[in-house]
Amino acid sequence: MTPTGNGNRRKPKNQIKFQVTLNEEQKVAKSVILESKITVLKGGAGSGKSMVAAQTALDLLFTDRVEKVILTRPAVTAGEELGFMPGDKDAKLAPYTAAIYDNMYRLYNKEKIDKEILEGRIEVIPVAFMRGRNLTKCCVVVDEGQNISHRQMELILGRLCEGSKMIICGDTAQIDLKDKKVSGFGFICNNLTNVNGFSVVTLKTNHRDPIVEEILKVYIDHRD
């Protein structure tokens, strides 16, 4: 794997001041994202994958290195069916994108984030609507990547165009698909690492209460 960046884009003059500071592990992950075309962020619950992805995406947007941030994730729940939901696609996807928006609001001024959303510079695209889209000059954040099927993952990766980056966040221990074998997350981690511009970074530090890590270890040890 050899990282590759968007060398034709200007470097930002001023550093963006975020309300949350990344730790050293997360800073390394961000640097890999900035030097790569596609980056997979692996890590357990509470490792800060979505936070790093959101901070990097906003940094690229606010410094005009990309024209848009695209957020996508599969409409898969942790075993509970939500049924029919009213409203447009943004309203329907709101329960699934809430975690990403929460991270953005933690990172930066909420009014600024809402303004970017209103003006279409931050856009939500359901995985199901990806076919036919050309993702040009944008940063694509794919959350809950472990719940994306093999065919869906191939479709998403094939949408990336010139001047764009993609960040895929996931954890193989949190697959909610009825058939875990159809997940395409493990495949890309194991088979694309030799592709130029493709990187995999694993975050290990737990940012939630220490008891969470201990509890999850017990569940993993007793998982069928």
C-alpha positions in Angstrom: 0.0 0.0 0.0 1.3 3.4 -1.0 -0.8 6.4 0.1 -1.6 9.0 -2.5 -3.2 12.4 -2.0 -4.8 15.1 -4.1 -1.6 16.8 -5.1 -3.3 19.3 -7.4 -5.3 20.9 -4.5 -4.0 23.9 -2.6 -2.9 23.5 1.0 -5.0 25.4 3.6 -3.6 28.7 4.8 -5.2 28.5 8.3 -5.7 25.6 10.6 -9.3 24.9 11.5 -9.9 25.1 15.3 -12.1 22.2 16.3 -13.8 21.9 19.7 -12.5 18.4 20.2 -8.8 17.6 20.0 -7.7 14.2 18.5 -5.3 12.1 20.5 -2.0 10.9 18.9 -3.5 7.6 17.6 -6.3 9.6 15.9 -3.9 12.2 14.5 -2.0 9.4 12.9 -5.2 8.0 11.4 -6.1 11.4 10.1 -2.7 11.8 8.4 -3.2 8.5 6.7 -6.6 9.6 5.4 -5.2 12.8 4.1 -2.5 10.9 2.2 -4.7 8.2 0.8 -7.6 7.9 -1.6 -9.6 5.4 0.4 -9.1 4.7 4.0 -10.7 2.0 6.2 -10.9 2.9 9.9 -11.3 -0.2 12.0 -11.9 -0.3 15.7 -14.1 -1.5 18.5 -17.1 0.4 19.9 -15.9 3.7 21.4 -12.6 3.8 19.5 -13.5 7.1 17.8 -13.8 6.0 14.2 -16.7 8.2 13.3 -15.2 11.2 15.2 -11.9 11.0 13.2 -13.8 10.6 10.0 -16.1 13.6 10.7 -13.2 15.8 11.8 -11.2 15.0 8.7 -14.1 15.5 6.4 -15.0 18.9 7.9 -11.3 19.9 7.8 -11.2 19.1 4.1 -14.5 21.0 3.5 -13.7 24.1 5.5 -10.3 24.5 3.8 -11.8 24.0 0.3 -9.9 20.9 -0.5 -13.2 19.2 -1.3 -16.4 20.8 -2.4 -18.8 18.6 -0.5 -19.0 16.0 2.3 -21.2 13.0 1.5 -22.5 10.9 4.4 -23.8 7.4 3.8 -24.5 4.3 5.8 -26.7 1.2 5.5 -30.2 1.3 6.8 -29.5 -1.6 9.1 -30.5 -1.7 12.8 -29.2 -3.7 15.7 -31.9 -6.3 15.4 -34.9 -4.0 15.8 -37.1 -3.2 12.8 -38.2 0.4 12.7 -41.0 -0.1 10.0 -42.3 2.6 7.7 -40.9 6.1 8.4 -42.5 9.2 6.9 -40.8 12.1 5.3 -38.1 12.7 2.6 -34.9 10.7 2.4 -33.1 12.9 5.0 -35.9 12.4 7.5 -36.0 8.6 6.8 -32.3 8.4 7.3 -32.1 10.7 10.3 -32.0 7.8 12.9 -29.1 6.3 11.0 -27.0 9.5 10.5 -27.7 11.0 14.0 -24.3 9.6 15.3 -22.4 11.3 12.5 -24.2 14.6 12.9 -23.7 14.4 16.7 -19.9 14.1 16.1 -20.0 17.1 13.8 -21.9 19.2 16.3 -19.3 18.2 19.0 -16.5 19.2 16.7 -17.7 22.6 15.4 -20.3 25.3 15.7 -23.8 23.8 15.2 -25.0 26.8 13.2 -22.1 26.5 10.8 -22.8 22.7 10.3 -26.5 23.3 9.8 -25.7 26.0 7.2 -23.5 23.6 5.3 -26.2 21.0 5.4 -28.8 23.6 4.2 -26.6 24.7 1.3 -26.0 21.1 0.2 -22.3 21.0 1.1 -23.0 18.3 3.6 -25.3 15.7 2.0 -26.7 12.4 3.1 -27.0 9.7 0.4 -28.6 6.4 1.4 -26.5 3.4 0.2 -29.6 2.3 -1.8 -29.4 5.6 -3.8 -25.7 5.3 -4.7 -26.1 3.7 -8.1 -25.5 6.2 -10.9 -23.9 8.8 -8.7 -20.5 10.2 -9.6 -18.8 11.3 -6.4 -16.4 14.1 -7.6 -14.4 16.5 -5.5 -15.9 15.3 -2.2 -15.1 13.5 1.0 -17.3 10.4 1.3 -17.8 9.1 4.9 -19.2 5.6 5.0 -20.3 4.7 8.5 -21.2 1.3 9.9 -19.2 -0.3 7.0 -19.5 -3.7 8.5 -23.2 -3.7 7.7 -22.7 -3.1 4.0 -23.0 -6.2 1.8 -20.3 -7.3 -0.6 -22.2 -6.1 -3.6 -23.1 -2.8 -2.0 -19.4 -2.2 -1.1 -18.3 -2.8 -4.7 -21.0 -0.3 -5.8 -19.9 2.4 -3.4 -16.2 2.0 -4.2 -17.0 2.3 -7.9 -18.7 5.7 -7.4 -15.4 7.5 -6.4 -14.2 10.1 -9.0 -11.4 12.5 -9.4 -10.5 14.8 -6.5 -12.4 12.7 -3.9 -11.6 10.7 -0.8 -13.5 8.0 1.0 -13.4 7.0 4.6 -15.0 3.7 5.6 -15.7 3.1 9.3 -16.4 -0.3 10.6 -16.0 -3.0 13.2 -16.4 -6.7 12.3 -17.6 -7.4 15.9 -20.7 -5.3 15.3 -22.2 -6.8 12.2 -26.0 -6.6 12.4 -26.8 -8.3 9.1 -28.9 -11.4 9.3 -26.3 -13.3 7.4 -22.9 -12.0 8.6 -21.2 -13.7 5.7 -22.5 -11.2 3.2 -20.7 -8.3 4.8 -18.2 -6.8 2.4 -16.1 -5.1 5.1 -13.7 -7.9 5.9 -13.1 -8.5 2.1 -11.8 -5.0 1.5 -9.6 -5.1 4.6 -8.1 -8.4 3.6 -7.9 -8.0 -0.2 -7.4 -4.3 -1.2 -4.4 -3.4 1.0 -2.0 -3.7 -2.0 -4.0 -1.3 -4.1 -2.2 2.0 -4.5 -4.0 4.7 -2.4 -5.9 2.2 -0.2 -5.1 2.2 3.5 -6.4 0.4 6.6 -6.0 2.0 10.1 -7.0 0.3 13.3 -7.9 2.5 16.3 -7.4 0.7 19.6 -8.0 3.3 22.4 -11.4 3.2 24.1 -13.0 6.6 24.5 -16.0 5.5 26.5 -16.1 4.4 30.2 -13.5 1.6 30.8 -16.3 -0.7 31.9 -17.6 -0.8 28.3 -14.4 -2.4 27.0 -14.5 -5.0 29.7 -18.2 -5.8 29.0 -17.6 -6.1 25.3 -14.7 -8.5 25.9 -17.0 -10.8 27.8 -19.6 -10.8 25.0 -16.9 -11.4 22.3 -15.5 -14.4 24.3 -19.0 -15.9 24.6 -20.2 -15.2 21.0 -21.2 -18.2 18.9 
